[in-house]
Amino acid sequence: MKVAFVAYRRWAFEILKLLLAHKSANWQIVGAYNDTSKVRECQPDIILLYGWSWLVSKEFLSIAPCICLHPSPLPLYRGGSPLQYQIMAGEKESAVTLLMVTEGVDSGPILAQEAFSLEGELDDIFQRIISIGAELTMKVLDGLALKTLSPIPQDEAHKTVYKRRKPEESEITIEEINASSAEFIYNKIRALQDPYPNAYIVCGDGAKVYLTKVHLGIMVGE
């Protein structure tokens, strides 16, 4: 089974490295691309769209069945910026979900899903996604090649959908600090670490101070 890999984010290419290092008799990665013309040329049986930030075009879907990786326990947190919304909502656990791509937003049948912790820095979280994502992808590709996999429709009654966050939403205002808990501000800063638009405060002179590292602690008075 020929597999084309389409991505642009660093964590997605880390998954690609693990897939390329894995030797399978059932499937083979035939190339990594970012445009439809090159994907069509390799005539894949399956397309992996990982770390993809846009609606998948009908042109992609016409080439071969597409699979995407979404870092949330679908049908919860469909749409853009799923990690950011989960972390800022105070969620302690998420899931790597592999699903078939349809014309809807993250609404296709689920092929595999495995939980992971949302604790720690964003880099720590991405490492969990990379490890679990690669392992699940290998299992799913084997299942598809051997025709032993049964996709599971999502429960539409329990879906939640979010719009992609905008850079200006990364600002932390005085009003937000006064109205929020320390844990919320901590979560907002770590949710917006690289590669996302970092959290920032606007100073009196109009300059922005970006907050890229954060530690949550309690000051004990004398």
Secondary structure per residue as TSV (DSSP state, phi and psi in degrees):
chain	resnum	aa	ss	phi	psi
A	1	M	-	360.0	124.1
A	2	K	E	-88.2	132.9
A	3	V	E	-124.1	126.8
A	4	A	E	-101.9	139.2
A	5	F	E	-111.8	123.3
A	6	V	E	-121.9	119.7
A	7	A	E	-163.7	170.4
A	8	Y	-	-146.3	-12.3
A	9	R	S	-86.9	149.9
A	10	R	H	-60.2	-44.3
A	11	W	H	-63.9	-31.2
A	12	A	H	-67.3	-39.9
A	13	F	H	-70.5	-24.9
A	14	E	H	-67.2	-37.0
A	15	I	H	-64.6	-41.3
A	16	L	H	-58.0	-42.4
A	17	K	H	-58.1	-41.8
A	18	L	H	-68.6	-36.2
A	19	L	H	-67.3	-40.4
A	20	L	H	-67.5	-30.1
A	21	A	H	-77.9	-16.1
A	22	H	S	-89.3	128.6
A	23	K	-	-98.3	118.8
A	24	S	-	-127.1	140.9
A	25	A	S	-82.6	-9.0
A	26	N	S	-98.4	-24.6
A	27	W	-	-152.5	162.3
A	28	Q	E	-147.8	132.4
A	29	I	E	-74.3	118.9
A	30	V	E	-99.9	-3.0
A	31	G	E	164.6	158.5
A	32	A	E	-118.0	125.0
A	33	Y	E	-137.0	171.7
A	34	N	S	-139.8	17.2
A	35	D	S	-145.0	154.9
A	36	T	H	-69.1	-32.3
A	37	S	H	-63.4	-43.0
A	38	K	H	-70.5	-35.5
A	39	V	H	-64.4	-43.7
A	40	R	H	-62.1	-37.2
A	41	E	H	-60.9	-34.7
A	42	C	H	-84.2	-5.9
A	43	Q	-	49.5	61.0
A	44	P	-	-76.1	159.3
A	45	D	S	-88.4	-27.8
A	46	I	E	-141.8	143.0
A	47	I	E	-116.6	129.0
A	48	L	E	-99.0	118.2
A	49	L	E	-109.0	96.6
A	50	Y	E	-113.8	133.7
A	51	G	S	68.2	26.5
A	52	W	-	-85.4	130.8
A	53	S	-	-105.4	7.4
A	54	W	S	-128.1	163.1
A	55	L	-	-61.7	136.9
A	56	V	-	-75.2	127.6
A	57	S	-	-71.3	156.8
A	58	K	H	-62.2	-27.6
A	59	E	H	-63.6	-43.6
A	60	F	H	-61.6	-47.3
A	61	L	H	-64.8	-23.7
A	62	S	H	-78.6	-16.4
A	63	I	H	-78.7	-49.4
A	64	A	S	-167.2	162.8
A	65	P	-	-57.5	139.0
A	66	C	E	-113.5	142.0
A	67	I	E	-120.3	136.9
A	68	C	E	-123.7	160.0
A	69	L	E	-108.5	124.8
A	70	H	E	-123.2	123.0
A	71	P	S	-84.0	67.1
A	72	S	S	-159.3	160.2
A	73	P	-	-81.7	70.5
A	74	L	T	-49.2	143.3
A	75	P	T	-84.4	8.8
A	76	L	T	-79.4	146.0
A	77	Y	T	58.5	47.8
A	78	R	E	-70.1	160.8
A	79	G	E	95.0	-162.2
A	80	G	S	-79.2	156.3
A	81	S	-	54.9	44.3
A	82	P	H	-62.7	-39.6
A	83	L	H	-62.9	-44.3
A	84	Q	H	-60.9	-46.9
A	85	Y	H	-64.0	-39.2
A	86	Q	H	-67.3	-46.0
A	87	I	H	-64.0	-43.8
A	88	M	H	-70.5	-22.0
A	89	A	T	-80.5	-3.9
A	90	G	T	84.8	13.6
A	91	E	-	-65.2	139.3
A	92	K	S	-97.1	-19.2
A	93	E	E	-140.5	142.6
A	94	S	E	-126.9	-158.0
A	95	A	E	-156.0	145.8
A	96	V	E	-85.4	122.3
A	97	T	E	-119.2	126.9
A	98	L	E	-103.2	129.9
A	99	L	E	-142.3	155.6
A	100	M	E	-73.2	139.2
A	101	V	-	-83.2	131.9
A	102	T	-	-124.0	-177.0
A	103	E	S	-75.1	-13.0
A	104	G	S	-79.4	172.4
A	105	V	S	-89.4	106.4
A	106	D	S	52.3	36.6
A	107	S	-	-111.2	3.0
A	108	G	S	-72.8	169.8
A	109	P	-	-61.5	143.1
A	110	I	E	-86.6	131.5
A	111	L	E	-97.0	-33.7
A	112	A	E	-163.2	152.2
A	113	Q	E	-154.3	131.2
A	114	E	E	-142.4	134.6
A	115	A	E	-73.3	153.0
A	116	F	E	-148.9	158.8
A	117	S	E	-79.3	144.4
A	118	L	-	-101.3	13.7
A	119	E	-	-77.0	153.5
A	120	G	S	90.8	-169.8
A	121	E	-	-70.1	161.1
A	122	L	H	-62.8	-35.1
A	123	D	H	-61.2	-38.2
A	124	D	H	-63.1	-41.2
A	125	I	H	-65.0	-42.9
A	126	F	H	-63.1	-36.6
A	127	Q	H	-62.2	-37.4
A	128	R	H	-66.4	-41.8
A	129	I	H	-62.4	-42.0
A	130	I	H	-61.5	-49.5
A	131	S	H	-63.6	-50.7
A	132	I	H	-69.1	-40.2
A	133	G	H	-60.2	-42.8
A	134	A	H	-65.5	-44.6
A	135	E	H	-63.2	-45.4
A	136	L	H	-65.2	-38.2
A	137	T	H	-61.8	-44.5
A	138	M	H	-59.4	-43.8
A	139	K	H	-65.6	-41.3
A	140	V	H	-66.9	-43.7
A	141	L	H	-63.8	-39.5
A	142	D	H	-61.9	-44.6
A	143	G	H	-63.4	-39.3
A	144	L	H	-68.5	-41.7
A	145	A	H	-64.6	-38.2
A	146	L	H	-90.7	-1.5
A	147	K	T	58.0	41.7
A	148	T	-	-112.8	4.7
A	149	L	-	-100.9	135.8
A	150	S	-	-120.3	101.5
A	151	P	-	-58.2	143.8
A	152	I	B	-110.8	121.9
A	153	P	-	-61.2	145.7
A	154	Q	-	-76.6	151.5
A	155	D	-	-84.4	101.0
A	156	E	G	-63.8	-23.8
A	157	A	G	-68.7	-19.7
A	158	H	G	-113.1	14.1
A	159	K	-	-72.5	149.2
A	160	T	-	-131.9	142.3
A	161	V	E	-130.6	136.6
A	162	Y	E	-130.1	146.0
A	163	K	-	-83.0	152.6
A	164	R	-	-61.6	135.1
A	165	R	-	-70.6	148.9
A	166	K	-	-101.2	152.6
A	167	P	G	-54.5	-36.5
A	168	E	G	-67.7	-17.5
A	169	E	G	-76.6	-4.7
A	170	S	G	-82.1	-9.0
A	171	E	B	-67.1	139.3
A	172	I	-	-109.2	113.5
A	173	T	-	-94.8	163.7
A	174	I	H	-59.6	-39.8
A	175	E	H	-61.9	-39.6
A	176	E	H	-67.6	-41.1
A	177	I	H	-61.0	-45.1
A	178	N	H	-66.7	-28.6
A	179	A	H	-95.4	-7.6
A	180	S	S	-115.2	160.9
A	181	S	-	-79.2	161.3
A	182	A	H	-61.4	-36.2
A	183	E	H	-64.0	-38.7
A	184	F	H	-64.6	-45.6
A	185	I	H	-63.6	-41.5
A	186	Y	H	-57.9	-47.5
A	187	N	H	-65.3	-37.8
A	188	K	H	-64.9	-41.9
A	189	I	H	-66.4	-45.7
A	190	R	H	-73.7	-25.4
A	191	A	H	-70.2	-20.9
A	192	L	T	-111.7	27.5
A	193	Q	-	-73.8	168.6
A	194	D	T	-52.9	139.5
A	195	P	T	-96.1	15.7
A	196	Y	S	-91.9	162.4
A	197	P	-	-58.9	113.2
A	198	N	-	-63.8	152.4
A	199	A	E	-63.0	147.9
A	200	Y	E	-152.5	160.5
A	201	I	E	-120.3	147.7
A	202	V	E	-100.6	123.9
A	203	C	-	-86.9	175.2
A	204	G	T	-61.0	-28.0
A	205	D	T	-89.6	6.3
A	206	G	S	89.3	-9.0
A	207	A	-	-75.4	153.0
A	208	K	E	-103.9	137.3
A	209	V	E	-109.8	119.1
A	210	Y	E	-90.1	139.0
A	211	L	E	-111.1	107.9
A	212	T	-	-111.2	-16.5
A	213	K	-	-129.0	146.1
A	214	V	-	-150.4	147.3
A	215	H	-	-134.9	133.0
A	216	L	-	-99.6	118.6
A	217	G	-	-143.6	167.2
A	218	I	-	-117.1	124.2
A	219	M	-	-84.5	120.7
A	220	V	-	-97.9	121.6
A	221	G	-	-72.9	160.8
A	222	E	-	-74.7	360.0
